[in-house]
Amino acid sequence: MPETVNINISIDKDTKERAERIFSDFGMSLSAAFNLFVQKSLQQGTLPFDVTDAFYSKENQDRLRKSINSYENGNVVVKTTAELEAMEN
């Protein structure tokens, strides 16, 4: 049997309690559920579910990379507060 190690994960109390209730319905502990998540991630080489947060969308990540590259290449636009406020209106 492989050697096990302890890890600490911070999670808010309510989320932990809700997760424990759900996982207990499947007959597993929170620790067992986390191990299952990690094993599936390793097996698939990615997260074992779709991440639907718009921040992680391909389009947004591509735009962020483009903006970072532009900044790193010195392509910076400077606006005063008044100019930014005018743009907003």
PyMOL commands that set and color helices and strands:
alter all, ss='L'
color gray80, all
select helices_A, chain A and resi 13-25+30-44+54-56+58-72+81-88
alter helices_A, ss='H'
color red, helices_A
deselect
rebuild
show_as cartoon
